[in-house]
Amino acid sequence: MSATSHGAACGVVLGIVIVIFLQQVAYLDLSDLVPALEYLILGIIVGGVIGAGIGFVLGRSYLARHELKQTPASK
Amino acid sequence: MRFFRRPAGRAGLVGALLAMAVVTLLVSVPVPSRASPISQPSTARPEAGTTWTVTWNNVDVTTASAASSALGIDFTSSANVLFNWSTGTSATETVGSAQLQMFYFGFAVTTRTQTVNNPVASSSGSIPLSWTPLSIAYVLEGVYKITASFLAPNQTTLFSENFYVRANALLGFVAAIPIVLLLIAIYEVYALVRSGRYAALGRKLAGSPPSSPPPSSPPGDSTPPTEAPEAETPPPGGSS
């Protein structure tokens, strides 16, 4: 659960950063406020969802690997 | 104790970012509608049939009216902008100044104005303007909208033209914002890859706290916990 939220937070920041970076390399036009905010909110949502998914998968993977390590010690 | 508070703080940060984005959207949306008269003919009434032309280094800016056809410029070299007007008849026009404004997120990040001393009414005229945006050359690059405006002596807009420029940084990439953004992106990707470790914290919170020994063991204790060092080592913070 916390891995999911951490991944979502990273994804949100990445979404914002990528949108601004795309403007800096001339792929996006952020001159006007309203489309710029729409791009940013889209980046936040998409980045948050993808980041949450990645965090969830990585968290499950980490727990699975960690339980495999712990099993011989408990026996 | 510190690592228990960290996920909650990160969730709070996400909430704060979302709340800030929504508040900014709600508060600032009317701003362009207030600023848009810059790009529209306003209360001043120019003579009908007057021809207004703006050239950027001898290139008519109407050829760059879309972001896809933006003029390629270098922020570190000066641009010679020429504002011309002609009524075509005996009618006269009084132009007090010419202005360039570059917009980013709807706000003018830089403004350059060339004022005419003692403007007189005439049927044609031109105002040269030399612009070297060196102050932002090391900060920004990318595509920007520029508004070129003819202003009357009372600062009302007689005519304005929007066009786009694609600014290149020094050596193609040496600008502060893209470098900082790249560093942030690399750090966030690293934090995202390491985010799986936070699952152990969530499991500890939802698991059995009485069975886990308190972390206040003396330093000379000879029985180290099996998973505590890996689980208690907080992964690098992502967005703080």
Boltz contact constraints between the chains, C-beta under 6 A:
constraints:
  - contact:
      token1: [A, 1]
      token2: [B, 202]
      max_distance: 6.0
  - contact:
      token1: [A, 2]
      token2: [B, 7]
      max_distance: 6.0
  - contact:
      token1: [A, 2]
      token2: [B, 198]
      max_distance: 6.0
  - contact:
      token1: [A, 2]
      token2: [B, 201]
      max_distance: 6.0
  - contact:
      token1: [A, 2]
      token2: [B, 202]
      max_distance: 6.0
  - contact:
      token1: [A, 3]
      token2: [B, 195]
      max_distance: 6.0
  - contact:
      token1: [A, 3]
      token2: [B, 196]
      max_distance: 6.0
  - contact:
      token1: [A, 3]
      token2: [B, 198]
      max_distance: 6.0
  - contact:
      token1: [A, 3]
      token2: [B, 199]
      max_distance: 6.0
  - contact:
      token1: [A, 5]
      token2: [B, 7]
      max_distance: 6.0
  - contact:
      token1: [A, 5]
      token2: [B, 11]
      max_distance: 6.0
  - contact:
      token1: [A, 6]
      token2: [B, 10]
      max_distance: 6.0
  - contact:
      token1: [A, 6]
      token2: [B, 195]
      max_distance: 6.0
  - contact:
      token1: [A, 6]
      token2: [B, 198]
      max_distance: 6.0
  - contact:
      token1: [A, 7]
      token2: [B, 192]
      max_distance: 6.0
  - contact:
      token1: [A, 7]
      token2: [B, 195]
      max_distance: 6.0
  - contact:
      token1: [A, 9]
      token2: [B, 10]
      max_distance: 6.0
  - contact:
      token1: [A, 9]
      token2: [B, 14]
      max_distance: 6.0
  - contact:
      token1: [A, 9]
      token2: [B, 238]
      max_distance: 6.0
  - contact:
      token1: [A, 9]
      token2: [B, 239]
      max_distance: 6.0
  - contact:
      token1: [A, 10]
      token2: [B, 188]
      max_distance: 6.0
  - contact:
      token1: [A, 10]
      token2: [B, 191]
      max_distance: 6.0
  - contact:
      token1: [A, 10]
      token2: [B, 192]
      max_distance: 6.0
  - contact:
      token1: [A, 10]
      token2: [B, 238]
      max_distance: 6.0
  - contact:
      token1: [A, 12]
      token2: [B, 14]
      max_distance: 6.0
  - contact:
      token1: [A, 13]
      token2: [B, 188]
      max_distance: 6.0
  - contact:
      token1: [A, 13]
      token2: [B, 239]
      max_distance: 6.0
  - contact:
      token1: [A, 14]
      token2: [B, 188]
      max_distance: 6.0
  - contact:
      token1: [A, 17]
      token2: [B, 181]
      max_distance: 6.0
  - contact:
      token1: [A, 17]
      token2: [B, 184]
      max_distance: 6.0
  - contact:
      token1: [A, 17]
      token2: [B, 185]
      max_distance: 6.0
  - contact:
      token1: [A, 20]
      token2: [B, 181]
      max_distance: 6.0
  - contact:
      token1: [A, 21]
      token2: [B, 181]
      max_distance: 6.0
  - contact:
      token1: [A, 23]
      token2: [B, 142]
      max_distance: 6.0
  - contact:
      token1: [A, 24]
      token2: [B, 141]
      max_distance: 6.0
  - contact:
      token1: [A, 24]
      token2: [B, 142]
      max_distance: 6.0
  - contact:
      token1: [A, 24]
      token2: [B, 177]
      max_distance: 6.0
  - contact:
      token1: [A, 24]
      token2: [B, 178]
      max_distance: 6.0
  - contact:
      token1: [A, 26]
      token2: [B, 142]
      max_distance: 6.0
  - contact:
      token1: [A, 26]
      token2: [B, 143]
      max_distance: 6.0
  - contact:
      token1: [A, 26]
      token2: [B, 166]
      max_distance: 6.0
  - contact:
      token1: [A, 29]
      token2: [B, 67]
      max_distance: 6.0
  - contact:
      token1: [A, 29]
      token2: [B, 143]
      max_distance: 6.0
  - contact:
      token1: [A, 30]
      token2: [B, 105]
      max_distance: 6.0
  - contact:
      token1: [A, 31]
      token2: [B, 103]
      max_distance: 6.0
  - contact:
      token1: [A, 31]
      token2: [B, 144]
      max_distance: 6.0
  - contact:
      token1: [A, 31]
      token2: [B, 145]
      max_distance: 6.0
  - contact:
      token1: [A, 32]
      token2: [B, 106]
      max_distance: 6.0
  - contact:
      token1: [A, 33]
      token2: [B, 32]
      max_distance: 6.0
  - contact:
      token1: [A, 33]
      token2: [B, 105]
      max_distance: 6.0
  - contact:
      token1: [A, 33]
      token2: [B, 106]
      max_distance: 6.0
  - contact:
      token1: [A, 36]
      token2: [B, 105]
      max_distance: 6.0
  - contact:
      token1: [A, 37]
      token2: [B, 25]
      max_distance: 6.0
  - contact:
      token1: [A, 41]
      token2: [B, 21]
      max_distance: 6.0
  - contact:
      token1: [A, 55]
      token2: [B, 195]
      max_distance: 6.0
  - contact:
      token1: [A, 58]
      token2: [B, 195]
      max_distance: 6.0
  - contact:
      token1: [A, 58]
      token2: [B, 196]
      max_distance: 6.0
  - contact:
      token1: [A, 59]
      token2: [B, 196]
      max_distance: 6.0
  - contact:
      token1: [A, 59]
      token2: [B, 199]
      max_distance: 6.0
  - contact:
      token1: [A, 61]
      token2: [B, 196]
      max_distance: 6.0
  - contact:
      token1: [A, 62]
      token2: [B, 196]
      max_distance: 6.0
  - contact:
      token1: [A, 62]
      token2: [B, 197]
      max_distance: 6.0
  - contact:
      token1: [A, 62]
      token2: [B, 199]
      max_distance: 6.0
  - contact:
      token1: [A, 63]
      token2: [B, 199]
      max_distance: 6.0
  - contact:
      token1: [A, 73]
      token2: [B, 226]
      max_distance: 6.0
